[in-house]
């Protein structure tokens, strides 16, 4: 196998978006903190909305 047998060898060196995303530890850290935060906020709002109104 030569060095020219790798994938994306002839596409001019453009890096796919998902590879850029998965290669960046700070973006992964942000996603890892932001996604659970957003999910828990949405979950909390749904719980508050589901509480029946007191008579």
ROZADREN-506051 format. One line per field, with one value per residue (C-alpha): x, y, z. Coordinates in nm, 3 decimals. Example, Ala and Ser with C-alpha at 12.3 -4.5 7.8 and 13.67 -1.06 7.14 Angstrom:
px: 1.230 / 1.367
py: -0.450 / -0.106
pz: 0.780 / 0.714
END
This chain:
px: 0.000 / 0.129 / 0.057 / -0.186 / -0.421 / -0.594 / -0.948 / -1.010 / -0.664 / -0.778 / -1.040 / -0.807 / -0.767 / -1.112 / -1.195 / -1.556 / -1.763 / -1.817 / -1.444 / -1.375 / -1.644 / -1.517 / -1.152 / -1.215 / -1.214 / -1.357 / -1.658 / -1.717 / -1.689 / -1.940 / -2.183 / -2.137 / -2.228 / -2.491 / -2.702 / -2.776 / -2.842 / -3.097 / -3.258 / -3.291 / -3.436 / -3.694 / -3.768 / -3.811 / -4.048 / -4.254 / -4.274 / -4.384 / -4.648 / -4.785 / -4.856 / -5.231 / -5.356 / -5.457 / -5.832
py: 0.000 / 0.341 / 0.674 / 0.755 / 0.466 / 0.649 / 0.772 / 1.134 / 1.144 / 1.317 / 1.558 / 1.853 / 1.812 / 1.922 / 1.785 / 1.670 / 1.861 / 1.562 / 1.491 / 1.853 / 1.826 / 1.498 / 1.611 / 1.918 / 1.838 / 2.178 / 2.141 / 1.791 / 1.930 / 2.205 / 1.956 / 1.720 / 1.996 / 2.180 / 1.883 / 1.742 / 2.096 / 2.163 / 1.821 / 1.868 / 2.218 / 2.086 / 1.793 / 2.032 / 2.258 / 1.956 / 1.842 / 2.188 / 2.212 / 1.868 / 1.965 / 2.019 / 2.361 / 2.376 / 2.435
pz: 0.000 / -0.087 / 0.078 / -0.206 / -0.120 / 0.166 / 0.136 / 0.033 / -0.126 / -0.444 / -0.313 / -0.264 / 0.111 / 0.223 / 0.567 / 0.622 / 0.879 / 1.109 / 1.120 / 1.219 / 1.486 / 1.631 / 1.622 / 1.839 / 2.213 / 2.309 / 2.081 / 2.221 / 2.575 / 2.494 / 2.341 / 2.637 / 2.882 / 2.677 / 2.565 / 2.913 / 3.039 / 2.766 / 2.814 / 3.191 / 3.146 / 2.901 / 3.134 / 3.429 / 3.235 / 3.132 / 3.496 / 3.614 / 3.339 / 3.428 / 3.792 / 3.829 / 3.937 / 4.303 / 4.363
END
